[in-house]
Amino acid sequence: MADIVWDITAREKFEAILSKIPVVLRSIAAQKVSQKAEANARIEDHTQVSLKNVVDAFFMETPFGFHGPMKMDMEALGIDYEKFGH
C-alpha cells in the first residue's frame, strides 16, 4: 500500500479547523480525523489526502450535536463544505 501524503491546502485547513476545537479535545480529534481522512483517500484509491477527504472526515468523526459550530468554523475559514455534500 502506498504512503498517503497530504495536499498542502488540505493540511492547512485541517490544522485551522483543529485550532478551533477546545484544547482538551484537540489531540484526540487530530488523531481520529487525520486517520479518517487518510482512510477516505485510500477508499477513493488516492495517494493524497484532499480537502474533500478532510471535510468528510470532520463530518464523520464529529458528533452531530457539534456540526453547527463546526460548520460556522469552516465558513469562517472559507471552506465550502456544501460543495462536498454536507
C-alpha positions as CSV (number, residue, x, y, z in Angstrom):
1,M,0.0,0.0,0.0
2,A,1.4,3.4,-1.0
3,D,2.1,6.0,1.6
4,I,-0.5,8.7,1.9
5,V,0.6,12.3,1.6
6,W,-1.4,15.4,2.3
7,D,-2.3,18.2,-0.1
8,I,-0.9,21.4,1.3
9,T,-4.2,23.2,1.3
10,A,-5.9,20.1,2.9
11,R,-3.2,20.1,5.7
12,E,-3.5,23.9,6.3
13,K,-7.3,23.7,6.5
14,F,-7.1,20.6,8.8
15,E,-4.8,22.5,11.2
16,A,-7.0,25.6,11.0
17,I,-10.2,23.7,11.9
18,L,-8.3,21.9,14.7
19,S,-7.3,25.2,16.2
20,K,-11.0,25.9,16.7
21,I,-11.5,22.8,18.8
22,P,-11.2,23.0,22.6
23,V,-7.6,22.2,23.7
24,V,-8.8,19.3,25.9
25,L,-10.3,17.5,22.8
26,R,-7.8,18.7,20.2
27,S,-5.3,15.8,20.3
28,I,-8.0,13.1,20.0
29,A,-9.8,15.0,17.3
30,A,-6.5,15.3,15.4
31,Q,-5.8,11.6,15.6
32,K,-9.4,10.5,14.7
33,V,-9.9,13.0,11.9
34,S,-6.5,12.5,10.3
35,Q,-6.9,8.7,10.3
36,K,-10.4,9.0,8.8
37,A,-9.1,11.5,6.1
38,E,-6.4,9.1,5.1
39,A,-8.8,6.2,5.1
40,N,-11.2,8.2,2.9
41,A,-8.3,8.9,0.4
42,R,-7.4,5.1,0.3
43,I,-11.1,4.2,-0.3
44,E,-11.1,6.5,-3.3
45,D,-7.8,4.9,-4.4
46,H,-5.9,8.1,-4.0
47,T,-2.4,8.6,-2.6
48,Q,-3.0,12.1,-1.5
49,V,-5.4,13.5,1.1
50,S,-7.6,16.2,-0.4
51,L,-9.7,18.9,1.2
52,K,-12.8,16.8,0.4
53,N,-11.3,13.9,2.4
54,V,-10.6,16.3,5.3
55,V,-14.1,17.8,5.3
56,D,-15.7,14.4,5.0
57,A,-13.6,13.1,7.9
58,F,-14.6,16.0,10.2
59,F,-18.3,15.4,9.5
60,M,-17.9,11.6,10.1
61,E,-15.9,12.0,13.3
62,T,-17.6,15.0,14.9
63,P,-20.7,14.2,16.9
64,F,-23.8,15.5,15.2
65,G,-24.6,18.0,18.0
66,F,-21.4,19.8,17.2
67,H,-21.9,20.1,13.4
68,G,-23.5,23.5,13.7
69,P,-20.4,25.2,15.3
70,M,-18.1,23.2,13.1
71,K,-19.9,24.5,10.0
72,M,-19.6,28.1,11.3
73,D,-15.9,27.5,11.8
74,M,-15.5,26.1,8.3
75,E,-17.4,29.1,6.8
76,A,-15.1,31.5,8.8
77,L,-12.1,29.7,7.3
78,G,-13.5,29.9,3.7
79,I,-14.3,26.2,3.4
80,D,-17.4,25.5,1.3
81,Y,-18.5,22.2,2.9
82,E,-21.7,22.2,0.9
83,K,-19.8,21.5,-2.3
84,F,-18.7,18.2,-0.7
85,G,-22.3,17.2,0.0
86,H,-22.7,18.4,3.6
